[in-house]
């Protein structure tokens, strides 16, 4: 009888021992998997970074930047726009308004605004404005993963000085990109369709290809490339 009790007790202890071993192994595997996933996330973060920083600090940076951008655009290009730029910041029209290269202006707050204009922009004192009654509208703000990089899409309309000395209606579609620094503009780029501006000036832009003509040109180019390979 004592022997049976002994075997029964040994069996129970062995059973509990096996359960403890299984539980320990399971916990160890779970811990290993967690460490692996954490390591993978860290490695992934090294390459691509966080897709979107929505932390409280990033949201505050965005809020401050958007406040500056809205005030800047509200001036419609008229008045003291330099107040919204960091010292040494740049303002650029990406299309070649005055020649082959983009028009770029560096903002130096220790100089008068007129002295900071790109060489092509400078005109004699008292010359009439190129654009009057200008307003931006239908504004859409696009956030990015970087709280210091913001894109604004809007439209603008007003009157443009034509070659005959008369102001004519002018409108365009705009994208503005802003690289910010401590709530001020570090890099500003204005992206728009120059053809609309040329038409307002009365400048002939020649024949613009139709969609069919464009596709024909694309097909011809690809066929020529294929024939060269042969």
PyMOL commands that place a pseudoatom at each C-alpha (Angstrom):
pseudoatom trace, name=CA, resn=UNK, resi=1, chain=A, elem=C, hetatm=0, pos=[0.000, 0.000, 0.000]
pseudoatom trace, name=CA, resn=UNK, resi=2, chain=A, elem=C, hetatm=0, pos=[2.815, 2.337, 0.910]
pseudoatom trace, name=CA, resn=UNK, resi=3, chain=A, elem=C, hetatm=0, pos=[4.508, 1.510, -2.392]
pseudoatom trace, name=CA, resn=UNK, resi=4, chain=A, elem=C, hetatm=0, pos=[1.401, 2.478, -4.373]
pseudoatom trace, name=CA, resn=UNK, resi=5, chain=A, elem=C, hetatm=0, pos=[1.195, 5.800, -2.520]
pseudoatom trace, name=CA, resn=UNK, resi=6, chain=A, elem=C, hetatm=0, pos=[4.830, 6.403, -3.247]
pseudoatom trace, name=CA, resn=UNK, resi=7, chain=A, elem=C, hetatm=0, pos=[4.396, 5.807, -7.000]
pseudoatom trace, name=CA, resn=UNK, resi=8, chain=A, elem=C, hetatm=0, pos=[1.248, 7.906, -7.059]
pseudoatom trace, name=CA, resn=UNK, resi=9, chain=A, elem=C, hetatm=0, pos=[3.028, 10.820, -5.357]
pseudoatom trace, name=CA, resn=UNK, resi=10, chain=A, elem=C, hetatm=0, pos=[5.997, 10.458, -7.711]
pseudoatom trace, name=CA, resn=UNK, resi=11, chain=A, elem=C, hetatm=0, pos=[3.640, 10.508, -10.699]
pseudoatom trace, name=CA, resn=UNK, resi=12, chain=A, elem=C, hetatm=0, pos=[1.919, 13.656, -9.483]
pseudoatom trace, name=CA, resn=UNK, resi=13, chain=A, elem=C, hetatm=0, pos=[5.253, 15.418, -8.915]
pseudoatom trace, name=CA, resn=UNK, resi=14, chain=A, elem=C, hetatm=0, pos=[6.481, 14.336, -12.338]
pseudoatom trace, name=CA, resn=UNK, resi=15, chain=A, elem=C, hetatm=0, pos=[3.276, 15.640, -13.920]
pseudoatom trace, name=CA, resn=UNK, resi=16, chain=A, elem=C, hetatm=0, pos=[3.683, 19.035, -12.274]
pseudoatom trace, name=CA, resn=UNK, resi=17, chain=A, elem=C, hetatm=0, pos=[7.366, 19.095, -13.233]
pseudoatom trace, name=CA, resn=UNK, resi=18, chain=A, elem=C, hetatm=0, pos=[6.439, 18.540, -16.909]
pseudoatom trace, name=CA, resn=UNK, resi=19, chain=A, elem=C, hetatm=0, pos=[3.812, 21.316, -16.726]
pseudoatom trace, name=CA, resn=UNK, resi=20, chain=A, elem=C, hetatm=0, pos=[6.382, 23.733, -15.276]
pseudoatom trace, name=CA, resn=UNK, resi=21, chain=A, elem=C, hetatm=0, pos=[8.887, 22.854, -18.024]
pseudoatom trace, name=CA, resn=UNK, resi=22, chain=A, elem=C, hetatm=0, pos=[6.283, 23.370, -20.757]
pseudoatom trace, name=CA, resn=UNK, resi=23, chain=A, elem=C, hetatm=0, pos=[5.194, 26.726, -19.286]
pseudoatom trace, name=CA, resn=UNK, resi=24, chain=A, elem=C, hetatm=0, pos=[8.819, 27.852, -18.999]
pseudoatom trace, name=CA, resn=UNK, resi=25, chain=A, elem=C, hetatm=0, pos=[9.579, 26.872, -22.586]
pseudoatom trace, name=CA, resn=UNK, resi=26, chain=A, elem=C, hetatm=0, pos=[6.453, 28.670, -23.790]
pseudoatom trace, name=CA, resn=UNK, resi=27, chain=A, elem=C, hetatm=0, pos=[7.395, 31.859, -21.930]
pseudoatom trace, name=CA, resn=UNK, resi=28, chain=A, elem=C, hetatm=0, pos=[10.951, 31.696, -23.266]
pseudoatom trace, name=CA, resn=UNK, resi=29, chain=A, elem=C, hetatm=0, pos=[9.657, 31.309, -26.843]
pseudoatom trace, name=CA, resn=UNK, resi=30, chain=A, elem=C, hetatm=0, pos=[7.238, 34.199, -26.377]
pseudoatom trace, name=CA, resn=UNK, resi=31, chain=A, elem=C, hetatm=0, pos=[10.020, 36.407, -25.025]
pseudoatom trace, name=CA, resn=UNK, resi=32, chain=A, elem=C, hetatm=0, pos=[12.286, 35.453, -27.942]
pseudoatom trace, name=CA, resn=UNK, resi=33, chain=A, elem=C, hetatm=0, pos=[9.540, 36.286, -30.452]
pseudoatom trace, name=CA, resn=UNK, resi=34, chain=A, elem=C, hetatm=0, pos=[8.940, 39.671, -28.804]
pseudoatom trace, name=CA, resn=UNK, resi=35, chain=A, elem=C, hetatm=0, pos=[12.631, 40.493, -28.902]
pseudoatom trace, name=CA, resn=UNK, resi=36, chain=A, elem=C, hetatm=0, pos=[12.794, 39.463, -32.552]
pseudoatom trace, name=CA, resn=UNK, resi=37, chain=A, elem=C, hetatm=0, pos=[9.841, 41.676, -33.492]
pseudoatom trace, name=CA, resn=UNK, resi=38, chain=A, elem=C, hetatm=0, pos=[11.318, 44.573, -31.533]
pseudoatom trace, name=CA, resn=UNK, resi=39, chain=A, elem=C, hetatm=0, pos=[14.648, 44.101, -33.291]
pseudoatom trace, name=CA, resn=UNK, resi=40, chain=A, elem=C, hetatm=0, pos=[12.939, 43.970, -36.688]
pseudoatom trace, name=CA, resn=UNK, resi=41, chain=A, elem=C, hetatm=0, pos=[11.083, 47.202, -35.949]
pseudoatom trace, name=CA, resn=UNK, resi=42, chain=A, elem=C, hetatm=0, pos=[14.322, 48.903, -34.924]
pseudoatom trace, name=CA, resn=UNK, resi=43, chain=A, elem=C, hetatm=0, pos=[16.042, 47.760, -38.111]
pseudoatom trace, name=CA, resn=UNK, resi=44, chain=A, elem=C, hetatm=0, pos=[13.066, 48.904, -40.168]
pseudoatom trace, name=CA, resn=UNK, resi=45, chain=A, elem=C, hetatm=0, pos=[13.135, 52.260, -38.404]
pseudoatom trace, name=CA, resn=UNK, resi=46, chain=A, elem=C, hetatm=0, pos=[16.780, 52.760, -39.298]
pseudoatom trace, name=CA, resn=UNK, resi=47, chain=A, elem=C, hetatm=0, pos=[15.967, 52.570, -42.996]
pseudoatom trace, name=CA, resn=UNK, resi=48, chain=A, elem=C, hetatm=0, pos=[12.633, 54.315, -43.395]
pseudoatom trace, name=CA, resn=UNK, resi=49, chain=A, elem=C, hetatm=0, pos=[11.893, 56.096, -40.139]
pseudoatom trace, name=CA, resn=UNK, resi=50, chain=A, elem=C, hetatm=0, pos=[8.455, 56.483, -38.637]
pseudoatom trace, name=CA, resn=UNK, resi=51, chain=A, elem=C, hetatm=0, pos=[5.858, 56.911, -41.375]
pseudoatom trace, name=CA, resn=UNK, resi=52, chain=A, elem=C, hetatm=0, pos=[3.990, 59.679, -39.574]
pseudoatom trace, name=CA, resn=UNK, resi=53, chain=A, elem=C, hetatm=0, pos=[4.967, 61.411, -36.375]
pseudoatom trace, name=CA, resn=UNK, resi=54, chain=A, elem=C, hetatm=0, pos=[1.700, 62.211, -34.593]
pseudoatom trace, name=CA, resn=UNK, resi=55, chain=A, elem=C, hetatm=0, pos=[3.206, 62.779, -31.185]
pseudoatom trace, name=CA, resn=UNK, resi=56, chain=A, elem=C, hetatm=0, pos=[2.062, 65.748, -29.133]
pseudoatom trace, name=CA, resn=UNK, resi=57, chain=A, elem=C, hetatm=0, pos=[5.364, 67.509, -29.805]
pseudoatom trace, name=CA, resn=UNK, resi=58, chain=A, elem=C, hetatm=0, pos=[5.098, 66.991, -33.586]
pseudoatom trace, name=CA, resn=UNK, resi=59, chain=A, elem=C, hetatm=0, pos=[1.490, 68.223, -33.593]
pseudoatom trace, name=CA, resn=UNK, resi=60, chain=A, elem=C, hetatm=0, pos=[2.542, 71.375, -31.765]
pseudoatom trace, name=CA, resn=UNK, resi=61, chain=A, elem=C, hetatm=0, pos=[5.328, 71.973, -34.314]
pseudoatom trace, name=CA, resn=UNK, resi=62, chain=A, elem=C, hetatm=0, pos=[2.836, 71.529, -37.174]
pseudoatom trace, name=CA, resn=UNK, resi=63, chain=A, elem=C, hetatm=0, pos=[0.345, 73.886, -35.539]
pseudoatom trace, name=CA, resn=UNK, resi=64, chain=A, elem=C, hetatm=0, pos=[2.981, 76.591, -35.142]
pseudoatom trace, name=CA, resn=UNK, resi=65, chain=A, elem=C, hetatm=0, pos=[4.236, 76.125, -38.720]
pseudoatom trace, name=CA, resn=UNK, resi=66, chain=A, elem=C, hetatm=0, pos=[0.742, 76.246, -40.229]
pseudoatom trace, name=CA, resn=UNK, resi=67, chain=A, elem=C, hetatm=0, pos=[0.021, 79.452, -38.327]
pseudoatom trace, name=CA, resn=UNK, resi=68, chain=A, elem=C, hetatm=0, pos=[3.091, 81.063, -39.940]
pseudoatom trace, name=CA, resn=UNK, resi=69, chain=A, elem=C, hetatm=0, pos=[2.248, 79.714, -43.406]
pseudoatom trace, name=CA, resn=UNK, resi=70, chain=A, elem=C, hetatm=0, pos=[-1.336, 80.998, -43.295]
pseudoatom trace, name=CA, resn=UNK, resi=71, chain=A, elem=C, hetatm=0, pos=[-0.161, 84.480, -42.294]
pseudoatom trace, name=CA, resn=UNK, resi=72, chain=A, elem=C, hetatm=0, pos=[2.430, 84.416, -45.090]
pseudoatom trace, name=CA, resn=UNK, resi=73, chain=A, elem=C, hetatm=0, pos=[-0.084, 83.402, -47.778]
pseudoatom trace, name=CA, resn=UNK, resi=74, chain=A, elem=C, hetatm=0, pos=[-2.673, 85.875, -46.475]
pseudoatom trace, name=CA, resn=UNK, resi=75, chain=A, elem=C, hetatm=0, pos=[-0.383, 88.716, -47.600]
pseudoatom trace, name=CA, resn=UNK, resi=76, chain=A, elem=C, hetatm=0, pos=[-0.843, 87.501, -51.205]
pseudoatom trace, name=CA, resn=UNK, resi=77, chain=A, elem=C, hetatm=0, pos=[2.780, 88.331, -51.971]
pseudoatom trace, name=CA, resn=UNK, resi=78, chain=A, elem=C, hetatm=0, pos=[2.374, 91.986, -50.936]
pseudoatom trace, name=CA, resn=UNK, resi=79, chain=A, elem=C, hetatm=0, pos=[3.931, 93.613, -47.882]
pseudoatom trace, name=CA, resn=UNK, resi=80, chain=A, elem=C, hetatm=0, pos=[6.585, 92.443, -45.440]
pseudoatom trace, name=CA, resn=UNK, resi=81, chain=A, elem=C, hetatm=0, pos=[6.790, 88.744, -46.225]
pseudoatom trace, name=CA, resn=UNK, resi=82, chain=A, elem=C, hetatm=0, pos=[10.359, 88.621, -44.844]
pseudoatom trace, name=CA, resn=UNK, resi=83, chain=A, elem=C, hetatm=0, pos=[9.033, 88.583, -41.280]
pseudoatom trace, name=CA, resn=UNK, resi=84, chain=A, elem=C, hetatm=0, pos=[7.966, 84.967, -41.800]
pseudoatom trace, name=CA, resn=UNK, resi=85, chain=A, elem=C, hetatm=0, pos=[11.387, 83.752, -43.020]
pseudoatom trace, name=CA, resn=UNK, resi=86, chain=A, elem=C, hetatm=0, pos=[14.325, 82.487, -41.018]
pseudoatom trace, name=CA, resn=UNK, resi=87, chain=A, elem=C, hetatm=0, pos=[17.449, 84.545, -41.632]
pseudoatom trace, name=CA, resn=UNK, resi=88, chain=A, elem=C, hetatm=0, pos=[19.153, 83.086, -44.701]
pseudoatom trace, name=CA, resn=UNK, resi=89, chain=A, elem=C, hetatm=0, pos=[15.958, 81.365, -45.839]
pseudoatom trace, name=CA, resn=UNK, resi=90, chain=A, elem=C, hetatm=0, pos=[15.190, 81.065, -49.533]
pseudoatom trace, name=CA, resn=UNK, resi=91, chain=A, elem=C, hetatm=0, pos=[12.185, 81.874, -51.708]
pseudoatom trace, name=CA, resn=UNK, resi=92, chain=A, elem=C, hetatm=0, pos=[12.075, 80.250, -55.129]
pseudoatom trace, name=CA, resn=UNK, resi=93, chain=A, elem=C, hetatm=0, pos=[9.880, 80.155, -58.226]
pseudoatom trace, name=CA, resn=UNK, resi=94, chain=A, elem=C, hetatm=0, pos=[10.698, 76.750, -59.659]
pseudoatom trace, name=CA, resn=UNK, resi=95, chain=A, elem=C, hetatm=0, pos=[9.774, 77.507, -63.251]
pseudoatom trace, name=CA, resn=UNK, resi=96, chain=A, elem=C, hetatm=0, pos=[12.226, 79.692, -65.265]
pseudoatom trace, name=CA, resn=UNK, resi=97, chain=A, elem=C, hetatm=0, pos=[10.248, 82.938, -65.078]
pseudoatom trace, name=CA, resn=UNK, resi=98, chain=A, elem=C, hetatm=0, pos=[13.239, 85.091, -65.982]
pseudoatom trace, name=CA, resn=UNK, resi=99, chain=A, elem=C, hetatm=0, pos=[15.333, 82.709, -68.083]
pseudoatom trace, name=CA, resn=UNK, resi=100, chain=A, elem=C, hetatm=0, pos=[16.752, 79.212, -68.033]
pseudoatom trace, name=CA, resn=UNK, resi=101, chain=A, elem=C, hetatm=0, pos=[17.113, 78.832, -64.253]
pseudoatom trace, name=CA, resn=UNK, resi=102, chain=A, elem=C, hetatm=0, pos=[14.609, 79.040, -61.391]
pseudoatom trace, name=CA, resn=UNK, resi=103, chain=A, elem=C, hetatm=0, pos=[14.305, 82.433, -59.714]
pseudoatom trace, name=CA, resn=UNK, resi=104, chain=A, elem=C, hetatm=0, pos=[15.756, 82.153, -56.228]
pseudoatom trace, name=CA, resn=UNK, resi=105, chain=A, elem=C, hetatm=0, pos=[15.942, 84.832, -53.545]
pseudoatom trace, name=CA, resn=UNK, resi=106, chain=A, elem=C, hetatm=0, pos=[17.866, 84.548, -50.276]
pseudoatom trace, name=CA, resn=UNK, resi=107, chain=A, elem=C, hetatm=0, pos=[16.224, 86.380, -47.383]
pseudoatom trace, name=CA, resn=UNK, resi=108, chain=A, elem=C, hetatm=0, pos=[18.732, 88.385, -45.349]
pseudoatom trace, name=CA, resn=UNK, resi=109, chain=A, elem=C, hetatm=0, pos=[16.929, 90.229, -42.582]
pseudoatom trace, name=CA, resn=UNK, resi=110, chain=A, elem=C, hetatm=0, pos=[19.799, 92.711, -42.235]
pseudoatom trace, name=CA, resn=UNK, resi=111, chain=A, elem=C, hetatm=0, pos=[19.147, 94.085, -45.736]
pseudoatom trace, name=CA, resn=UNK, resi=112, chain=A, elem=C, hetatm=0, pos=[16.194, 96.051, -47.151]
pseudoatom trace, name=CA, resn=UNK, resi=113, chain=A, elem=C, hetatm=0, pos=[13.703, 93.837, -48.968]
pseudoatom trace, name=CA, resn=UNK, resi=114, chain=A, elem=C, hetatm=0, pos=[14.353, 95.501, -52.347]
pseudoatom trace, name=CA, resn=UNK, resi=115, chain=A, elem=C, hetatm=0, pos=[18.069, 94.675, -52.131]
pseudoatom trace, name=CA, resn=UNK, resi=116, chain=A, elem=C, hetatm=0, pos=[17.307, 90.984, -51.699]
pseudoatom trace, name=CA, resn=UNK, resi=117, chain=A, elem=C, hetatm=0, pos=[15.523, 90.496, -55.018]
pseudoatom trace, name=CA, resn=UNK, resi=118, chain=A, elem=C, hetatm=0, pos=[17.025, 88.236, -57.642]
pseudoatom trace, name=CA, resn=UNK, resi=119, chain=A, elem=C, hetatm=0, pos=[18.917, 90.300, -60.271]
pseudoatom trace, name=CA, resn=UNK, resi=120, chain=A, elem=C, hetatm=0, pos=[16.247, 89.553, -62.901]
pseudoatom trace, name=CA, resn=UNK, resi=121, chain=A, elem=C, hetatm=0, pos=[13.484, 90.895, -60.658]
pseudoatom trace, name=CA, resn=UNK, resi=122, chain=A, elem=C, hetatm=0, pos=[14.922, 94.341, -59.994]
pseudoatom trace, name=CA, resn=UNK, resi=123, chain=A, elem=C, hetatm=0, pos=[13.190, 97.241, -61.735]
pseudoatom trace, name=CA, resn=UNK, resi=124, chain=A, elem=C, hetatm=0, pos=[13.455, 101.012, -61.576]
pseudoatom trace, name=CA, resn=UNK, resi=125, chain=A, elem=C, hetatm=0, pos=[11.723, 102.730, -58.707]
pseudoatom trace, name=CA, resn=UNK, resi=126, chain=A, elem=C, hetatm=0, pos=[8.213, 103.870, -59.500]
pseudoatom trace, name=CA, resn=UNK, resi=127, chain=A, elem=C, hetatm=0, pos=[7.569, 101.129, -62.081]
pseudoatom trace, name=CA, resn=UNK, resi=128, chain=A, elem=C, hetatm=0, pos=[4.013, 99.683, -61.968]
pseudoatom trace, name=CA, resn=UNK, resi=129, chain=A, elem=C, hetatm=0, pos=[3.321, 96.365, -60.290]
pseudoatom trace, name=CA, resn=UNK, resi=130, chain=A, elem=C, hetatm=0, pos=[3.167, 93.319, -62.559]
pseudoatom trace, name=CA, resn=UNK, resi=131, chain=A, elem=C, hetatm=0, pos=[0.189, 91.875, -60.675]
pseudoatom trace, name=CA, resn=UNK, resi=132, chain=A, elem=C, hetatm=0, pos=[-2.625, 93.692, -58.885]
pseudoatom trace, name=CA, resn=UNK, resi=133, chain=A, elem=C, hetatm=0, pos=[-5.791, 92.706, -56.997]
pseudoatom trace, name=CA, resn=UNK, resi=134, chain=A, elem=C, hetatm=0, pos=[-4.251, 89.295, -56.294]
pseudoatom trace, name=CA, resn=UNK, resi=135, chain=A, elem=C, hetatm=0, pos=[-5.884, 86.755, -54.003]
pseudoatom trace, name=CA, resn=UNK, resi=136, chain=A, elem=C, hetatm=0, pos=[-5.216, 83.121, -53.094]
pseudoatom trace, name=CA, resn=UNK, resi=137, chain=A, elem=C, hetatm=0, pos=[-8.248, 80.926, -52.393]
pseudoatom trace, name=CA, resn=UNK, resi=138, chain=A, elem=C, hetatm=0, pos=[-9.504, 77.306, -52.099]
pseudoatom trace, name=CA, resn=UNK, resi=139, chain=A, elem=C, hetatm=0, pos=[-6.601, 76.396, -49.848]
pseudoatom trace, name=CA, resn=UNK, resi=140, chain=A, elem=C, hetatm=0, pos=[-5.790, 72.776, -48.994]
pseudoatom trace, name=CA, resn=UNK, resi=141, chain=A, elem=C, hetatm=0, pos=[-2.997, 71.916, -46.542]
pseudoatom trace, name=CA, resn=UNK, resi=142, chain=A, elem=C, hetatm=0, pos=[-1.149, 68.618, -47.003]
pseudoatom trace, name=CA, resn=UNK, resi=143, chain=A, elem=C, hetatm=0, pos=[0.803, 67.264, -44.028]
pseudoatom trace, name=CA, resn=UNK, resi=144, chain=A, elem=C, hetatm=0, pos=[3.838, 65.000, -44.395]
pseudoatom trace, name=CA, resn=UNK, resi=145, chain=A, elem=C, hetatm=0, pos=[5.695, 62.631, -42.062]
pseudoatom trace, name=CA, resn=UNK, resi=146, chain=A, elem=C, hetatm=0, pos=[8.006, 65.545, -41.208]
pseudoatom trace, name=CA, resn=UNK, resi=147, chain=A, elem=C, hetatm=0, pos=[6.228, 68.238, -39.127]
pseudoatom trace, name=CA, resn=UNK, resi=148, chain=A, elem=C, hetatm=0, pos=[8.645, 70.811, -40.569]
pseudoatom trace, name=CA, resn=UNK, resi=149, chain=A, elem=C, hetatm=0, pos=[7.690, 70.065, -44.198]
pseudoatom trace, name=CA, resn=UNK, resi=150, chain=A, elem=C, hetatm=0, pos=[4.246, 71.177, -45.373]
pseudoatom trace, name=CA, resn=UNK, resi=151, chain=A, elem=C, hetatm=0, pos=[2.630, 71.468, -48.810]
pseudoatom trace, name=CA, resn=UNK, resi=152, chain=A, elem=C, hetatm=0, pos=[-0.191, 73.892, -49.596]
pseudoatom trace, name=CA, resn=UNK, resi=153, chain=A, elem=C, hetatm=0, pos=[-2.351, 73.672, -52.710]
pseudoatom trace, name=CA, resn=UNK, resi=154, chain=A, elem=C, hetatm=0, pos=[-4.495, 76.629, -53.756]
pseudoatom trace, name=CA, resn=UNK, resi=155, chain=A, elem=C, hetatm=0, pos=[-5.646, 78.841, -56.602]
pseudoatom trace, name=CA, resn=UNK, resi=156, chain=A, elem=C, hetatm=0, pos=[-4.877, 82.466, -57.275]
pseudoatom trace, name=CA, resn=UNK, resi=157, chain=A, elem=C, hetatm=0, pos=[-6.455, 85.155, -59.421]
pseudoatom trace, name=CA, resn=UNK, resi=158, chain=A, elem=C, hetatm=0, pos=[-6.039, 88.840, -60.096]
pseudoatom trace, name=CA, resn=UNK, resi=159, chain=A, elem=C, hetatm=0, pos=[-4.867, 91.080, -62.904]
pseudoatom trace, name=CA, resn=UNK, resi=160, chain=A, elem=C, hetatm=0, pos=[-1.586, 90.818, -64.798]
pseudoatom trace, name=CA, resn=UNK, resi=161, chain=A, elem=C, hetatm=0, pos=[0.151, 93.666, -66.615]
pseudoatom trace, name=CA, resn=UNK, resi=162, chain=A, elem=C, hetatm=0, pos=[0.232, 92.784, -70.326]
pseudoatom trace, name=CA, resn=UNK, resi=163, chain=A, elem=C, hetatm=0, pos=[2.625, 94.096, -72.972]
pseudoatom trace, name=CA, resn=UNK, resi=164, chain=A, elem=C, hetatm=0, pos=[0.101, 96.702, -74.147]
pseudoatom trace, name=CA, resn=UNK, resi=165, chain=A, elem=C, hetatm=0, pos=[0.245, 98.374, -70.707]
pseudoatom trace, name=CA, resn=UNK, resi=166, chain=A, elem=C, hetatm=0, pos=[-3.207, 97.170, -69.683]
pseudoatom trace, name=CA, resn=UNK, resi=167, chain=A, elem=C, hetatm=0, pos=[-4.054, 94.879, -66.781]
pseudoatom trace, name=CA, resn=UNK, resi=168, chain=A, elem=C, hetatm=0, pos=[-5.743, 91.667, -67.923]
pseudoatom trace, name=CA, resn=UNK, resi=169, chain=A, elem=C, hetatm=0, pos=[-7.430, 88.866, -65.921]
pseudoatom trace, name=CA, resn=UNK, resi=170, chain=A, elem=C, hetatm=0, pos=[-5.011, 86.192, -64.772]
pseudoatom trace, name=CA, resn=UNK, resi=171, chain=A, elem=C, hetatm=0, pos=[-5.463, 83.040, -62.707]
pseudoatom trace, name=CA, resn=UNK, resi=172, chain=A, elem=C, hetatm=0, pos=[-3.448, 79.931, -61.934]
pseudoatom trace, name=CA, resn=UNK, resi=173, chain=A, elem=C, hetatm=0, pos=[-3.230, 76.738, -59.884]
pseudoatom trace, name=CA, resn=UNK, resi=174, chain=A, elem=C, hetatm=0, pos=[-0.466, 76.655, -57.265]
pseudoatom trace, name=CA, resn=UNK, resi=175, chain=A, elem=C, hetatm=0, pos=[1.499, 74.275, -55.082]
pseudoatom trace, name=CA, resn=UNK, resi=176, chain=A, elem=C, hetatm=0, pos=[3.612, 75.831, -52.337]
pseudoatom trace, name=CA, resn=UNK, resi=177, chain=A, elem=C, hetatm=0, pos=[6.193, 73.762, -50.466]
pseudoatom trace, name=CA, resn=UNK, resi=178, chain=A, elem=C, hetatm=0, pos=[7.524, 74.924, -47.113]
pseudoatom trace, name=CA, resn=UNK, resi=179, chain=A, elem=C, hetatm=0, pos=[10.570, 73.682, -45.222]
pseudoatom trace, name=CA, resn=UNK, resi=180, chain=A, elem=C, hetatm=0, pos=[10.297, 75.222, -41.762]
pseudoatom trace, name=CA, resn=UNK, resi=181, chain=A, elem=C, hetatm=0, pos=[12.764, 76.000, -38.975]
pseudoatom trace, name=CA, resn=UNK, resi=182, chain=A, elem=C, hetatm=0, pos=[11.610, 76.968, -35.477]
pseudoatom trace, name=CA, resn=UNK, resi=183, chain=A, elem=C, hetatm=0, pos=[8.258, 78.162, -36.810]
pseudoatom trace, name=CA, resn=UNK, resi=184, chain=A, elem=C, hetatm=0, pos=[9.784, 80.242, -39.625]
pseudoatom trace, name=CA, resn=UNK, resi=185, chain=A, elem=C, hetatm=0, pos=[10.213, 79.525, -43.339]
pseudoatom trace, name=CA, resn=UNK, resi=186, chain=A, elem=C, hetatm=0, pos=[13.596, 78.067, -44.251]
pseudoatom trace, name=CA, resn=UNK, resi=187, chain=A, elem=C, hetatm=0, pos=[12.817, 77.098, -47.880]
pseudoatom trace, name=CA, resn=UNK, resi=188, chain=A, elem=C, hetatm=0, pos=[9.798, 78.195, -49.882]
pseudoatom trace, name=CA, resn=UNK, resi=189, chain=A, elem=C, hetatm=0, pos=[9.015, 77.043, -53.417]
pseudoatom trace, name=CA, resn=UNK, resi=190, chain=A, elem=C, hetatm=0, pos=[6.158, 78.184, -55.635]
pseudoatom trace, name=CA, resn=UNK, resi=191, chain=A, elem=C, hetatm=0, pos=[5.128, 75.679, -58.306]
pseudoatom trace, name=CA, resn=UNK, resi=192, chain=A, elem=C, hetatm=0, pos=[2.627, 76.692, -60.982]
pseudoatom trace, name=CA, resn=UNK, resi=193, chain=A, elem=C, hetatm=0, pos=[1.817, 76.541, -64.695]
pseudoatom trace, name=CA, resn=UNK, resi=194, chain=A, elem=C, hetatm=0, pos=[3.922, 79.162, -66.549]
pseudoatom trace, name=CA, resn=UNK, resi=195, chain=A, elem=C, hetatm=0, pos=[1.841, 78.819, -69.720]
pseudoatom trace, name=CA, resn=UNK, resi=196, chain=A, elem=C, hetatm=0, pos=[-1.051, 80.661, -68.066]
pseudoatom trace, name=CA, resn=UNK, resi=197, chain=A, elem=C, hetatm=0, pos=[1.276, 83.521, -67.213]
pseudoatom trace, name=CA, resn=UNK, resi=198, chain=A, elem=C, hetatm=0, pos=[2.733, 83.664, -70.738]
pseudoatom trace, name=CA, resn=UNK, resi=199, chain=A, elem=C, hetatm=0, pos=[-0.784, 83.858, -72.169]
pseudoatom trace, name=CA, resn=UNK, resi=200, chain=A, elem=C, hetatm=0, pos=[-1.584, 86.778, -69.847]
pseudoatom trace, name=CA, resn=UNK, resi=201, chain=A, elem=C, hetatm=0, pos=[1.585, 88.548, -71.016]
pseudoatom trace, name=CA, resn=UNK, resi=202, chain=A, elem=C, hetatm=0, pos=[0.538, 87.932, -74.617]
pseudoatom trace, name=CA, resn=UNK, resi=203, chain=A, elem=C, hetatm=0, pos=[3.589, 85.763, -75.301]
pseudoatom trace, name=CA, resn=UNK, resi=204, chain=A, elem=C, hetatm=0, pos=[3.093, 83.169, -78.026]
pseudoatom trace, name=CA, resn=UNK, resi=205, chain=A, elem=C, hetatm=0, pos=[3.918, 79.696, -76.726]
pseudoatom trace, name=CA, resn=UNK, resi=206, chain=A, elem=C, hetatm=0, pos=[3.512, 77.936, -80.070]
pseudoatom trace, name=CA, resn=UNK, resi=207, chain=A, elem=C, hetatm=0, pos=[1.469, 74.856, -80.755]
pseudoatom trace, name=CA, resn=UNK, resi=208, chain=A, elem=C, hetatm=0, pos=[0.667, 72.704, -77.750]
pseudoatom trace, name=CA, resn=UNK, resi=209, chain=A, elem=C, hetatm=0, pos=[0.383, 69.010, -78.719]
pseudoatom trace, name=CA, resn=UNK, resi=210, chain=A, elem=C, hetatm=0, pos=[-2.943, 67.261, -78.349]
pseudoatom trace, name=CA, resn=UNK, resi=211, chain=A, elem=C, hetatm=0, pos=[-3.148, 64.011, -76.299]
pseudoatom trace, name=CA, resn=UNK, resi=212, chain=A, elem=C, hetatm=0, pos=[-3.207, 62.021, -79.576]
pseudoatom trace, name=CA, resn=UNK, resi=213, chain=A, elem=C, hetatm=0, pos=[-0.090, 63.800, -80.838]
pseudoatom trace, name=CA, resn=UNK, resi=214, chain=A, elem=C, hetatm=0, pos=[1.673, 63.171, -77.537]
pseudoatom trace, name=CA, resn=UNK, resi=215, chain=A, elem=C, hetatm=0, pos=[0.862, 59.452, -77.602]
pseudoatom trace, name=CA, resn=UNK, resi=216, chain=A, elem=C, hetatm=0, pos=[2.019, 59.223, -81.218]
pseudoatom trace, name=CA, resn=UNK, resi=217, chain=A, elem=C, hetatm=0, pos=[5.344, 60.802, -80.237]
pseudoatom trace, name=CA, resn=UNK, resi=218, chain=A, elem=C, hetatm=0, pos=[5.699, 58.379, -77.312]
pseudoatom trace, name=CA, resn=UNK, resi=219, chain=A, elem=C, hetatm=0, pos=[4.984, 55.377, -79.547]
pseudoatom trace, name=CA, resn=UNK, resi=220, chain=A, elem=C, hetatm=0, pos=[7.449, 56.595, -82.183]
pseudoatom trace, name=CA, resn=UNK, resi=221, chain=A, elem=C, hetatm=0, pos=[10.176, 57.114, -79.561]
pseudoatom trace, name=CA, resn=UNK, resi=222, chain=A, elem=C, hetatm=0, pos=[9.705, 53.598, -78.138]
pseudoatom trace, name=CA, resn=UNK, resi=223, chain=A, elem=C, hetatm=0, pos=[9.649, 52.033, -81.595]
pseudoatom trace, name=CA, resn=UNK, resi=224, chain=A, elem=C, hetatm=0, pos=[12.857, 53.873, -82.530]
pseudoatom trace, name=CA, resn=UNK, resi=225, chain=A, elem=C, hetatm=0, pos=[14.541, 52.624, -79.348]
pseudoatom trace, name=CA, resn=UNK, resi=226, chain=A, elem=C, hetatm=0, pos=[13.425, 49.038, -80.147]
pseudoatom trace, name=CA, resn=UNK, resi=227, chain=A, elem=C, hetatm=0, pos=[14.792, 49.318, -83.716]
pseudoatom trace, name=CA, resn=UNK, resi=228, chain=A, elem=C, hetatm=0, pos=[18.153, 50.562, -82.373]
pseudoatom trace, name=CA, resn=UNK, resi=229, chain=A, elem=C, hetatm=0, pos=[18.450, 47.513, -80.073]
pseudoatom trace, name=CA, resn=UNK, resi=230, chain=A, elem=C, hetatm=0, pos=[17.884, 45.199, -83.066]
for i in range(1, 230): cmd.bond("trace and resi %d" % i, "trace and resi %d" % (i + 1))
show_as sticks, trace
zoom trace
